[in-house]
Amino acid sequence: MDAAAQGIVRILKGASTPTRTNIVCLNSALILYVAGKAASIPEGYLRSHELIASGAAYKALEKWVAAQNRDPQAGLAKLKAVTQAAEV
């Protein structure tokens, strides 16, 4: 399985290193702020951590995978395989 995909899954499942998670949350914070979903970058950063901790970030990935595949079940099966390979 692709190591990069496994790394993203680990982050979104809350099973990655704090450094990697913090980098993703900082990037997400900027997006949330620019999109008007957070009043400030620090608020977006905290919200990003909350989304990961609650499982909502991974659920959003599942929805995206299903929406982006001609065969949603095949896409979700591949995501499940990546998740299992990531050992999370």
Secondary structure, 3 states (H helix, E strand, C coil): CCHHHHHHHHHHCCCCCHHHHHHHHHHHHHHHHHCCCCCCHHHHHHHHHHHHHHCHHHHHHHHHHHHHCCCHHHHHHHHHHHHHHCCC
